[in-house]
Amino acid sequence: MDKRNTKDIKKHWLRYISLTIVSCMAFLLLSCDESNRRDDDQVKSYYDISGFIEGQIVRMNNEQPKVSKTVSMDRETNHISDNKIDWKKELELFVQADINKPAYRLSYTTQKPDSLTTVYTVKQKEKQLPVHYLKVVLDSVYKVPLSINAVLKSENKLYKSEKNIQLNCAVNNNGSRIIAYSITGYQKLATMDKKPFDVKAKVLY
């Protein structure tokens, strides 16, 4: 066999091996992507609060609406009016109300008082989970949230807290837009008295 044929054979095998590696990598990437899609579908056992709020965060950071807010804590009250708001930080507690986690898939009962209202309540044996109650009311035409209510609780030997959060939206053909939200509750350290707090905000476009 001459040198030219030997080189041709080597080139052929190198090309074959390269194509095989590329094909295997493409297959693995597609398999991983498909697996991720299945996982995403699997965890959406409940209404996608996180997806909705994250969409609102992007929109509000772009539009920069003004917020008129009253914050009461430990007998002190402050009034705030500003349009320079970090909405990711401002709405973080509402993102925490999301219950679409694989470990929570069987942790809540679901009730539908009517076709537009869904209520999720934590099961008795799962009381250690942070979200104890979640209610979502959808608009009758566009099927996007009109309101979201949730109760979040946390308790250990040193600390106890409860947060009741509510978010109200205006709905039109451009979707759902947050117009008001509130957070009420308390925090308590083992060595201190209970400290109630109350936040009420209106969003002005």
Sequence and secondary structure as in RCSB ss.txt:
>XXXX:A:sequence
MDKRNTKDIKKHWLRYISLTIVSCMAFLLLSCDESNRRDDDQVKSYYDISGFIEGQIVRMNNEQPKVSKTVSMDR
ETNHISDNKIDWKKELELFVQADINKPAYRLSYTTQKPDSLTTVYTVKQKEKQLPVHYLKVVLDSVYKVPLSINA
VLKSENKLYKSEKNIQLNCAVNNNGSRIIAYSITGYQKLATMDKKPFDVKAKVLY
>XXXX:A:secstr
  HHHHHHHHHHHHHHHHHHHHHHHHHHHHHHHHHHHHHHHHH SS  HHHHHHHHHHHHHHH  EEEEEEEETT
EEEEEEES   HHHHTHHHHTT    GGGTTSEEEEEEETTEEEEEE GGGTTSSEEEEEEEE TTT SEEEEEE
EEEEE SSEEEEEEEEEEEEEETTEEEEEEEEEEEEEEETTS  EEEEEEEEEE 
